[in-house]
């Protein structure tokens, strides 16, 4: 039921004879050539664009709620994500309907339909299924990490590739000569898969032969990791690797425990770096489980909220990656 | 806008000339004397009670949402509580609006008003303020733990007193001769305060002189605990106590770290029991931070949901305590 008489940013661009991005830049105060700026301002004036955008905003603002779909609220990464989504929405005068899908496709579909029925202003989804074709028309959707087919969905994620490079190079910087990599991925493609690409790229850069365990799912994670360690273990107990980058903090923590149970010292014999930046008890800044590549959860949440509430969806990027950082957590030398 | 012509359970009781509890028992299939059962069934029939209850249910069911107010979603106890509230609501065809107040009274009030405005079916609140007088009229409210004045609010909590007794007796059972107690409480009264009563009661039962640190707030928790330890520490390093029951898992974990940094071995020299039942990474059943008294979070959440959606609010108990249990987590001998 979009009012066709309300000018969009596209109309302004057409009227001014400039690219859409130029209009966006002018509106957002980013410098453009003086000639372009004047053309855009003239078109905005003539089309009465700003006033109408505001009116359109009021018109489109339906329920003041945004739906967040996550697998569960117990995993500390998801819990923190939900927390910061709520904070960011609150600042914009919106409330969050939290939906825990347990990764079940049927529940995800049901939540999407509920969001449409209740006139939710949009959905932010962190799912393990490709829900693209089930999203009701006109329901703004932002995906965290996961790629959805059958529907254009802007995605927000951490810069996992750089994180993979960063972890591998940090291990080298801490004195490792042969860093290995362990990952258990979702069967559905997502940005997290790029952690492995980052590891492989760093190996190539530093002339290191890659050595990795890369599995889909995690049915029997502990025995898979044990098998990998044993395959690289010699009669005298020495290992082929002296550092491991593991794809999550949880898996890294479990790997540390396995190695410690075998008699290896962390970080003296083997150094470990995880990925996520989970704190003990969720919130204790001083207590990480392992040395790790930190995902910027507050910034990721804020970005998802800005995008889901954006009035100019046609200008949203397909993929937005936010920078990660390294934090020492006791399982490396520094 | 309650329809005065719809009979309530109270009307049935009056019509049948029996107590309200008797009506409830009959409706819920709990045995009562045959004579009473017949009277109630007759009254239900004559007042056409069941059919109207259903109609009233449909009428009262406003938005299919319930609002949960918690301080934050990062603390693993709150996160798990939110998770199980969502699951229980989903089973009843309701959705959860999650509100994180950071313990700020103004935000709690704003969330309550939003819930009323958006015709939320009810509110479940876990707050650190006495919000009783700010709750909009006719908005069903269930409190987790906290006592609200100025308004009757059914409360749900763990059986903290029994938990306190259980923790103290477990320390004795594990060979402790002098268990101490450490607590940092909210300045607002709540059921969690009863952990201390449980400790004191167990001391009395077992003829032990209580030895405790009991503070409001936790501004400088670590130095308060250090001070308490030093006050009970002799020149040769021996301590007056050989076990400590600490009021939360987080505080217990911090106490362990302090003692370990002083050179004491846990559990060989001192045994520690916490309270809450927090798992590492939120969900890993095998990994507790400390030996602990476990709060039954799924049952607590289910009870809150049953109550907030209850059609017979006049029958709700003022306080419902659910049983806790002990779980070994490495900081005791068993």
Interface residues (C-beta under 8 A of the other chain):
Chain A: X63 X64 X65 X72 X73 X74 X75 X76 X79 X80 X82 X83 X86 X87 X90 X95 X96 X97 X98 X99 X100 X107 X114 X118 X249 X250 X253 X278 X280 X281 X282 X283 X284 X289
Chain B: X63 X64 X65 X72 X73 X74 X75 X76 X79 X80 X82 X83 X86 X87 X90 X95 X96 X97 X98 X99 X100 X107 X114 X118 X249 X250 X253 X278 X280 X281 X282 X283 X284 X289
